[in-house]
Amino acid sequence: MTFKYAVFLSICLLAGSVAGSQQDNKTIQIDIHRLLNARPVTTVTEGKLQSWITGIDGGGKGDGYLTSAAAKLNGDNNAHALPDNPLIPANSSHPAVLLHYGNGDKGNQTRNVAGIDSFSFDVPHKKYSGLYLSLTSSEGPSQLHVTLIYSGVGESKDFTLPDYYNDIPESDPNLSYAVHNLAKWGPGDKMTESDHHNIDVLNIHPDPNRVLKKVIVSKAQTGYLVFWAATGVVE
């Protein structure tokens, strides 16, 4: 874990007064800071809006999200905005998930991927009962090819991530919500739609009997992908 990421995580945990059920010793927030290349969330920094730069739609030129504090400062009262605390509580579908935005930040928050591309990240070498990727796809669904690298062997899986406007069936075995029913804002932080947008969570179901070392995510041509976070639950 990098020093920058450790400080960021500590601040989030203190700010959120996180209960053990939300952030226990089996949940690992994977350090993906080296991958971050985009800023799709407007935050409040030094009492002013620090606006999104590369959005979640339109190939990065479209809309972004605002934190609740940013929406209030922007005059959008009672908006469906992102929570100010980026540590999303655990629920029956996923563990506590730490997104990479925060009021007071100025840097990149996500990995944005257009067209055919891939990225990878290492994980602490452990056995995982679940590995959860927080993602959005705009301009339609994104077809994802995920390769899990264990000690001495690899495993590949294919997933379809729906467009972030689409709701997820409650019975879906892989997908759930990190944040549901969000508004979105265009350039100049002008609200363009008041609700119905999501950040999804995809469980890629690692083999709990093998030590996982690395994850590679490859994206097909269609869809515009935003990678927000990776969270593991260890055995």
C-alpha positions in Angstrom: 0.0 0.0 0.0 1.4 3.4 -1.0 1.8 6.1 1.6 -0.7 8.4 -0.3 -3.3 5.6 -0.4 -2.8 4.7 3.3 -3.4 8.4 4.3 -6.5 8.6 2.1 -7.9 5.4 3.5 -7.2 6.5 7.1 -9.0 9.8 6.6 -12.0 8.0 5.1 -12.3 5.6 7.9 -12.0 8.3 10.5 -14.5 10.5 8.7 -17.0 7.8 8.4 -16.8 6.3 11.9 -16.9 2.9 10.1 -18.4 0.0 12.0 -16.8 -3.4 12.1 -19.5 -4.9 9.9 -18.7 -2.3 7.2 -14.9 -2.5 7.3 -13.7 -5.7 9.1 -10.3 -7.4 9.0 -11.5 -9.6 6.1 -12.1 -6.7 3.7 -9.2 -5.3 1.7 -9.4 -2.1 -0.3 -7.0 -2.8 -3.2 -4.6 0.0 -4.0 -5.3 1.1 -7.6 -3.9 4.6 -7.5 -1.3 4.0 -10.2 -4.2 3.3 -12.6 -6.2 6.4 -12.0 -6.3 8.7 -15.1 -9.6 10.7 -14.9 -11.6 13.0 -12.6 -15.3 12.4 -13.0 -16.5 13.7 -9.6 -16.9 17.4 -8.6 -15.9 17.9 -5.0 -15.6 20.8 -2.6 -12.0 21.9 -2.1 -11.1 24.9 0.1 -14.7 26.0 0.0 -15.0 26.0 -3.8 -16.1 23.5 -6.4 -13.3 21.4 -7.8 -15.1 20.4 -11.0 -15.0 17.1 -12.8 -12.7 17.0 -15.9 -13.2 13.7 -17.7 -16.8 12.5 -17.3 -18.6 9.2 -17.2 -20.4 9.6 -20.5 -19.8 10.8 -24.0 -16.3 9.3 -24.2 -15.3 11.4 -21.2 -16.7 14.6 -22.6 -20.2 14.1 -21.2 -21.5 14.2 -17.7 -20.0 13.7 -14.2 -21.2 13.2 -10.7 -21.1 15.6 -7.7 -20.7 14.9 -4.0 -23.5 16.0 -1.8 -21.5 18.9 -0.5 -20.7 20.0 -4.0 -24.3 19.7 -5.1 -25.4 21.9 -2.1 -22.7 24.5 -2.9 -23.9 24.4 -6.5 -27.4 25.2 -5.5 -28.8 21.8 -6.2 -30.6 21.1 -3.0 -31.9 17.6 -2.2 -30.1 16.2 -5.3 -29.3 12.6 -5.9 -25.6 13.1 -5.4 -22.7 10.9 -4.3 -22.3 10.6 -0.6 -19.6 12.9 0.9 -17.9 9.8 2.5 -16.5 7.7 -0.3 -16.5 4.6 1.9 -19.8 2.9 0.7 -21.2 0.7 3.5 -21.4 -3.0 3.2 -24.8 -4.7 2.4 -26.0 -8.2 1.7 -24.5 -8.1 -1.8 -21.0 -6.5 -1.3 -18.5 -5.5 1.4 -17.7 -1.9 2.3 -16.3 -0.3 -0.9 -13.9 2.6 -0.9 -14.2 4.8 -3.9 -11.4 7.2 -4.8 -13.0 10.7 -4.6 -13.3 12.9 -1.6 -14.1 16.5 -0.7 -10.7 18.3 -0.5 -9.2 16.3 -3.4 -7.8 17.8 -6.6 -6.5 14.8 -8.5 -7.6 11.7 -10.4 -10.4 9.5 -9.1 -11.0 6.7 -11.6 -9.6 4.7 -14.5 -11.6 5.6 -17.7 -11.4 3.2 -20.7 -12.7 3.9 -24.2 -12.7 1.3 -27.0 -10.6 -1.8 -26.9 -8.2 -1.6 -24.0 -7.1 -3.3 -20.8 -5.6 -2.6 -17.4 -4.3 -4.8 -14.5 -3.6 -4.5 -10.8 -1.9 -6.7 -8.2 -3.7 -7.8 -5.1 -2.3 -8.9 -1.7 -1.4 -12.6 -2.2 -4.3 -14.2 -0.4 -7.3 -16.5 -0.9 -10.4 -14.5 -1.7 -14.0 -15.5 -1.2 -15.0 -12.5 -3.4 -13.4 -9.7 -5.4 -15.6 -6.7 -6.2 -15.0 -4.2 -9.0 -16.9 -0.9 -8.8 -17.6 0.1 -12.4 -19.9 2.1 -14.7 -20.5 1.6 -18.4 -22.1 4.3 -20.5 -23.0 4.4 -24.2 -24.4 0.9 -23.8 -23.0 -2.1 -22.0 -19.3 -3.0 -21.8 -18.1 -6.6 -22.5 -15.4 -7.5 -20.1 -12.9 -10.3 -20.2 -11.4 -10.8 -16.8 -8.2 -12.9 -16.2 -7.4 -13.9 -12.6 -3.8 -14.9 -12.0 -3.2 -17.3 -9.2 0.1 -18.9 -8.1 1.1 -20.9 -11.1 -2.2 -20.8 -13.0 -4.7 -18.4 -14.6 -8.5 -18.4 -15.0 -10.5 -16.3 -17.5 -14.2 -15.2 -17.2 -16.5 -13.0 -19.4 -19.0 -10.5 -18.0 -21.4 -8.0 -19.4 -21.6 -4.7 -17.5 -24.9 -3.0 -18.2 -25.3 0.7 -19.1 -25.3 2.7 -15.9 -28.9 3.8 -16.6 -30.2 0.3 -16.4 -31.4 -1.3 -13.2 -29.9 -4.6 -12.1 -32.3 -7.6 -11.3 -32.3 -8.5 -7.6 -31.5 -12.1 -8.6 -28.3 -11.2 -10.5 -25.5 -13.4 -9.1 -22.7 -11.1 -10.1 -23.9 -7.5 -10.0 -25.2 -5.1 -7.4 -25.0 -1.4 -6.7 -22.4 0.7 -4.9 -24.6 3.8 -5.4 -28.0 3.7 -7.0 -30.3 6.4 -8.6 -27.8 9.2 -9.1 -28.2 12.5 -10.9 -25.5 13.7 -13.3 -24.1 17.0 -14.2 -22.7 18.4 -17.5 -20.0 20.9 -18.2 -20.1 23.8 -15.8 -21.7 21.5 -13.2 -25.1 22.1 -14.7 -27.5 19.2 -13.8 -28.6 17.3 -17.0 -30.6 14.5 -15.4 -32.0 14.3 -11.9 -31.8 10.5 -11.2 -31.6 6.9 -12.5 -27.8 6.5 -12.8 -25.7 4.1 -10.9 -22.3 2.9 -9.9 -22.3 -0.9 -10.2 -20.4 -3.6 -8.3 -19.2 -6.7 -10.1 -18.1 -9.7 -8.2 -15.7 -11.6 -10.4 -15.8 -14.7 -8.1 -12.2 -15.7 -7.6 -11.4 -19.3 -6.7 -11.4 -19.3 -2.8 -9.0 -22.3 -2.8 -6.2 -20.6 -4.7 -3.9 -17.7 -3.8 -4.8 -14.8 -6.1 -1.9 -12.5 -7.2 -3.2 -10.3 -10.1 -6.3 -9.3 -12.0 -6.4 -8.3 -15.7 -9.5 -6.6 -17.1 -9.9 -6.3 -20.9 -12.6 -4.3 -22.5 -14.2 -4.9 -26.0 -14.9 -2.1 -28.4 -18.4 -1.0 -27.3 -19.3 1.0 -24.2 -17.4 3.6 -22.2 -16.0 2.1 -19.0 -15.2 3.8 -15.7 -13.3 1.8 -13.0 -13.9 3.2 -9.6 -12.4 0.7 -7.1 -11.5 -2.9 -6.3 -12.3 -4.6 -3.0 -11.5 -8.1 -1.8 -12.9 -10.3 0.9 -10.3 -12.8 2.2 -10.9 -16.3 3.5 
